[in-house]
Amino acid sequence: MDNRFLNIALPKGRLGEKVYTMLESAGFGCPGVMDNSRKLIFENVENGVRYFWVKPSDVAIYVERGAADLGVCGKDILLEYEPDIYELLDLGVGKCRMAVAAPKGYVDERERTLRVATKFVNIAKDHYRKAGRQVDIIKLNGSIELAPILGLSDTIVDIVETGTTLKENDLEVIETIVPVSARLICNRPSYKFNSTVIMKLCEALSDIKEKTK
């Protein structure tokens, strides 16, 4: 890692664009980041920052492994994978929730094992363990809503933003597990050696977050 720069991993997509706008307002802008190109790495020597776009689920890996000093990812990723990083700030954007959903009118028959389809295996296991519920977790990677419709599962555990997809498939939220939003995360050694500039960035982002409430 080039020590001249504060390396920041941004998640590709709308969330990353929103967060970059906040970072730019905080005085950590970098020309070209928002250009519609296939370029992945952007440097600003004057501001001492280097940005790179990565898949949202990979941000925490880049930060944990030290390829990035800072990164932005959803609380769902942190709960699911528990990376060894510092969680510095709730950015207050990308708000949604981790929830349990089921077909409308669903009634849980507690005498039998509950079948749960999800991408978030660890979150689901932890939730039902705390509830004392016996479950069969079915790991899926896409179209989770299809599982209860086709009888593969009784319920699903998934991210819910507007709930539109659930409604269109005659499903409904029956329980919220945890609210989710974007978090600023930091590599542990980076925090030790770059604490001054990192805290400056955090304070600026906190001010911006308060002003946009």
Contacts in CASP RR format, 6 or more apart in sequence:
PFRMAT RR
TARGET T0000
AUTHOR 0000-0000-0000
METHOD contacts of the structure
MODEL  1
MDNRFLNIALPKGRLGEKVYTMLESAGFGCPGVMDNSRKLIFENVENGVR
YFWVKPSDVAIYVERGAADLGVCGKDILLEYEPDIYELLDLGVGKCRMAV
AAPKGYVDERERTLRVATKFVNIAKDHYRKAGRQVDIIKLNGSIELAPIL
GLSDTIVDIVETGTTLKENDLEVIETIVPVSARLICNRPSYKFNSTVIMK
LCEALSDIKEKTK
1 7 0 8 1.000
1 66 0 8 1.000
1 67 0 8 1.000
1 69 0 8 1.000
2 50 0 8 1.000
4 45 0 8 1.000
4 48 0 8 1.000
5 43 0 8 1.000
5 45 0 8 1.000
5 48 0 8 1.000
5 49 0 8 1.000
5 50 0 8 1.000
6 28 0 8 1.000
6 48 0 8 1.000
6 49 0 8 1.000
6 50 0 8 1.000
6 69 0 8 1.000
6 70 0 8 1.000
6 194 0 8 1.000
6 197 0 8 1.000
6 198 0 8 1.000
6 201 0 8 1.000
7 49 0 8 1.000
7 50 0 8 1.000
7 52 0 8 1.000
7 67 0 8 1.000
7 68 0 8 1.000
7 69 0 8 1.000
7 70 0 8 1.000
8 23 0 8 1.000
8 28 0 8 1.000
8 49 0 8 1.000
8 50 0 8 1.000
8 51 0 8 1.000
8 52 0 8 1.000
8 68 0 8 1.000
8 69 0 8 1.000
8 70 0 8 1.000
8 71 0 8 1.000
8 72 0 8 1.000
9 51 0 8 1.000
9 52 0 8 1.000
9 54 0 8 1.000
9 58 0 8 1.000
9 59 0 8 1.000
9 62 0 8 1.000
9 63 0 8 1.000
9 67 0 8 1.000
9 68 0 8 1.000
9 70 0 8 1.000
9 71 0 8 1.000
9 72 0 8 1.000
10 16 0 8 1.000
10 19 0 8 1.000
10 20 0 8 1.000
10 33 0 8 1.000
10 51 0 8 1.000
10 52 0 8 1.000
10 53 0 8 1.000
10 54 0 8 1.000
10 59 0 8 1.000
10 71 0 8 1.000
10 72 0 8 1.000
11 19 0 8 1.000
11 53 0 8 1.000
11 54 0 8 1.000
11 55 0 8 1.000
11 56 0 8 1.000
11 59 0 8 1.000
11 72 0 8 1.000
11 73 0 8 1.000
12 53 0 8 1.000
12 54 0 8 1.000
12 55 0 8 1.000
12 56 0 8 1.000
13 56 0 8 1.000
15 56 0 8 1.000
15 72 0 8 1.000
15 74 0 8 1.000
15 93 0 8 1.000
15 94 0 8 1.000
15 182 0 8 1.000
16 72 0 8 1.000
17 34 0 8 1.000
18 93 0 8 1.000
18 94 0 8 1.000
18 182 0 8 1.000
19 72 0 8 1.000
19 91 0 8 1.000
19 93 0 8 1.000
19 182 0 8 1.000
20 29 0 8 1.000
20 33 0 8 1.000
20 34 0 8 1.000
20 51 0 8 1.000
22 91 0 8 1.000
22 93 0 8 1.000
22 205 0 8 1.000
22 208 0 8 1.000
22 209 0 8 1.000
23 29 0 8 1.000
23 201 0 8 1.000
23 205 0 8 1.000
24 30 0 8 1.000
24 33 0 8 1.000
25 204 0 8 1.000
25 208 0 8 1.000
26 201 0 8 1.000
26 204 0 8 1.000
26 205 0 8 1.000
26 207 0 8 1.000
26 208 0 8 1.000
27 47 0 8 1.000
27 204 0 8 1.000
28 47 0 8 1.000
28 49 0 8 1.000
28 201 0 8 1.000
28 204 0 8 1.000
29 44 0 8 1.000
29 47 0 8 1.000
29 49 0 8 1.000
30 42 0 8 1.000
30 43 0 8 1.000
30 44 0 8 1.000
30 47 0 8 1.000
30 49 0 8 1.000
30 50 0 8 1.000
30 51 0 8 1.000
31 42 0 8 1.000
31 44 0 8 1.000
32 39 0 8 1.000
32 42 0 8 1.000
33 42 0 8 1.000
33 51 0 8 1.000
40 52 0 8 1.000
40 53 0 8 1.000
41 50 0 8 1.000
41 51 0 8 1.000
41 52 0 8 1.000
42 50 0 8 1.000
42 51 0 8 1.000
42 52 0 8 1.000
43 49 0 8 1.000
43 50 0 8 1.000
43 51 0 8 1.000
44 50 0 8 1.000
52 68 0 8 1.000
54 62 0 8 1.000
56 73 0 8 1.000
56 74 0 8 1.000
56 77 0 8 1.000
57 73 0 8 1.000
57 77 0 8 1.000
59 68 0 8 1.000
59 71 0 8 1.000
59 72 0 8 1.000
59 73 0 8 1.000
59 77 0 8 1.000
59 185 0 8 1.000
60 71 0 8 1.000
60 73 0 8 1.000
60 77 0 8 1.000
60 78 0 8 1.000
60 81 0 8 1.000
60 83 0 8 1.000
60 85 0 8 1.000
60 185 0 8 1.000
61 83 0 8 1.000
62 68 0 8 1.000
62 71 0 8 1.000
63 69 0 8 1.000
63 70 0 8 1.000
63 71 0 8 1.000
63 83 0 8 1.000
63 85 0 8 1.000
63 185 0 8 1.000
63 186 0 8 1.000
63 187 0 8 1.000
64 83 0 8 1.000
64 84 0 8 1.000
64 85 0 8 1.000
64 187 0 8 1.000
66 187 0 8 1.000
66 189 0 8 1.000
66 190 0 8 1.000
68 187 0 8 1.000
69 186 0 8 1.000
69 187 0 8 1.000
69 190 0 8 1.000
69 194 0 8 1.000
69 198 0 8 1.000
70 88 0 8 1.000
70 184 0 8 1.000
70 185 0 8 1.000
70 186 0 8 1.000
70 187 0 8 1.000
70 190 0 8 1.000
70 198 0 8 1.000
70 201 0 8 1.000
71 184 0 8 1.000
71 185 0 8 1.000
71 186 0 8 1.000
72 91 0 8 1.000
72 182 0 8 1.000
72 183 0 8 1.000
72 184 0 8 1.000
72 185 0 8 1.000
73 182 0 8 1.000
73 183 0 8 1.000
73 185 0 8 1.000
74 94 0 8 1.000
74 180 0 8 1.000
74 181 0 8 1.000
74 182 0 8 1.000
74 183 0 8 1.000
75 90 0 8 1.000
75 178 0 8 1.000
75 179 0 8 1.000
75 180 0 8 1.000
75 181 0 8 1.000
75 182 0 8 1.000
75 183 0 8 1.000
76 98 0 8 1.000
76 120 0 8 1.000
76 123 0 8 1.000
76 159 0 8 1.000
76 180 0 8 1.000
78 85 0 8 1.000
78 87 0 8 1.000
78 183 0 8 1.000
78 185 0 8 1.000
79 98 0 8 1.000
79 120 0 8 1.000
79 122 0 8 1.000
79 123 0 8 1.000
79 178 0 8 1.000
80 120 0 8 1.000
80 121 0 8 1.000
80 122 0 8 1.000
80 123 0 8 1.000
81 122 0 8 1.000
82 122 0 8 1.000
83 185 0 8 1.000
84 188 0 8 1.000
85 185 0 8 1.000
85 186 0 8 1.000
85 187 0 8 1.000
85 188 0 8 1.000
86 185 0 8 1.000
86 186 0 8 1.000
86 187 0 8 1.000
86 188 0 8 1.000
86 191 0 8 1.000
87 183 0 8 1.000
87 184 0 8 1.000
87 185 0 8 1.000
88 183 0 8 1.000
88 184 0 8 1.000
88 185 0 8 1.000
88 186 0 8 1.000
88 198 0 8 1.000
88 202 0 8 1.000
89 183 0 8 1.000
89 184 0 8 1.000
89 202 0 8 1.000
89 205 0 8 1.000
89 206 0 8 1.000
89 209 0 8 1.000
90 181 0 8 1.000
90 182 0 8 1.000
90 183 0 8 1.000
91 181 0 8 1.000
91 182 0 8 1.000
91 183 0 8 1.000
91 184 0 8 1.000
91 205 0 8 1.000
91 209 0 8 1.000
92 181 0 8 1.000
92 182 0 8 1.000
92 209 0 8 1.000
93 181 0 8 1.000
93 182 0 8 1.000
94 180 0 8 1.000
94 181 0 8 1.000
94 182 0 8 1.000
95 179 0 8 1.000
95 180 0 8 1.000
95 181 0 8 1.000
96 159 0 8 1.000
96 160 0 8 1.000
96 161 0 8 1.000
96 179 0 8 1.000
96 180 0 8 1.000
96 181 0 8 1.000
97 159 0 8 1.000
97 160 0 8 1.000
97 176 0 8 1.000
97 177 0 8 1.000
97 178 0 8 1.000
97 179 0 8 1.000
97 180 0 8 1.000
98 120 0 8 1.000
98 123 0 8 1.000
98 157 0 8 1.000
98 158 0 8 1.000
98 159 0 8 1.000
98 160 0 8 1.000
98 176 0 8 1.000
98 177 0 8 1.000
98 178 0 8 1.000
98 179 0 8 1.000
98 180 0 8 1.000
99 157 0 8 1.000
99 158 0 8 1.000
99 159 0 8 1.000
99 160 0 8 1.000
99 173 0 8 1.000
99 174 0 8 1.000
99 175 0 8 1.000
99 176 0 8 1.000
99 177 0 8 1.000
100 116 0 8 1.000
100 127 0 8 1.000
100 155 0 8 1.000
100 156 0 8 1.000
100 157 0 8 1.000
100 173 0 8 1.000
100 174 0 8 1.000
100 175 0 8 1.000
100 176 0 8 1.000
100 177 0 8 1.000
101 145 0 8 1.000
101 155 0 8 1.000
101 156 0 8 1.000
101 157 0 8 1.000
101 158 0 8 1.000
101 160 0 8 1.000
101 166 0 8 1.000
101 171 0 8 1.000
101 172 0 8 1.000
101 173 0 8 1.000
101 174 0 8 1.000
102 148 0 8 1.000
102 154 0 8 1.000
102 155 0 8 1.000
102 156 0 8 1.000
102 171 0 8 1.000
102 172 0 8 1.000
102 174 0 8 1.000
103 148 0 8 1.000
103 149 0 8 1.000
103 170 0 8 1.000
103 171 0 8 1.000
103 172 0 8 1.000
104 170 0 8 1.000
104 171 0 8 1.000
104 172 0 8 1.000
105 172 0 8 1.000
106 148 0 8 1.000
106 154 0 8 1.000
106 155 0 8 1.000
106 174 0 8 1.000
108 114 0 8 1.000
108 154 0 8 1.000
110 133 0 8 1.000
113 134 0 8 1.000
113 135 0 8 1.000
113 136 0 8 1.000
114 128 0 8 1.000
114 133 0 8 1.000
114 134 0 8 1.000
114 135 0 8 1.000
114 136 0 8 1.000
114 154 0 8 1.000
114 155 0 8 1.000
115 135 0 8 1.000
115 136 0 8 1.000
115 138 0 8 1.000
115 152 0 8 1.000
115 153 0 8 1.000
115 154 0 8 1.000
115 155 0 8 1.000
116 124 0 8 1.000
116 128 0 8 1.000
116 135 0 8 1.000
116 136 0 8 1.000
116 137 0 8 1.000
116 138 0 8 1.000
116 153 0 8 1.000
116 154 0 8 1.000
116 155 0 8 1.000
116 156 0 8 1.000
116 157 0 8 1.000
117 138 0 8 1.000
117 140 0 8 1.000
117 144 0 8 1.000
117 147 0 8 1.000
117 148 0 8 1.000
117 152 0 8 1.000
117 153 0 8 1.000
117 155 0 8 1.000
117 156 0 8 1.000
117 157 0 8 1.000
118 124 0 8 1.000
118 137 0 8 1.000
118 138 0 8 1.000
118 139 0 8 1.000
118 140 0 8 1.000
118 144 0 8 1.000
118 156 0 8 1.000
118 157 0 8 1.000
118 158 0 8 1.000
119 139 0 8 1.000
119 140 0 8 1.000
119 141 0 8 1.000
119 142 0 8 1.000
119 144 0 8 1.000
119 158 0 8 1.000
120 157 0 8 1.000
120 158 0 8 1.000
121 137 0 8 1.000
121 139 0 8 1.000
123 157 0 8 1.000
123 177 0 8 1.000
123 178 0 8 1.000
124 135 0 8 1.000
124 137 0 8 1.000
124 157 0 8 1.000
125 135 0 8 1.000
125 137 0 8 1.000
127 157 0 8 1.000
127 177 0 8 1.000
128 134 0 8 1.000
128 135 0 8 1.000
138 147 0 8 1.000
138 152 0 8 1.000
138 153 0 8 1.000
140 147 0 8 1.000
144 156 0 8 1.000
144 158 0 8 1.000
145 156 0 8 1.000
145 158 0 8 1.000
145 165 0 8 1.000
145 166 0 8 1.000
145 169 0 8 1.000
145 171 0 8 1.000
146 152 0 8 1.000
146 169 0 8 1.000
147 153 0 8 1.000
147 156 0 8 1.000
148 154 0 8 1.000
148 155 0 8 1.000
148 156 0 8 1.000
148 171 0 8 1.000
149 169 0 8 1.000
149 170 0 8 1.000
149 171 0 8 1.000
155 174 0 8 1.000
156 171 0 8 1.000
157 177 0 8 1.000
159 180 0 8 1.000
160 166 0 8 1.000
160 173 0 8 1.000
163 173 0 8 1.000
166 172 0 8 1.000
166 173 0 8 1.000
184 202 0 8 1.000
184 205 0 8 1.000
186 198 0 8 1.000
190 198 0 8 1.000
191 198 0 8 1.000
END
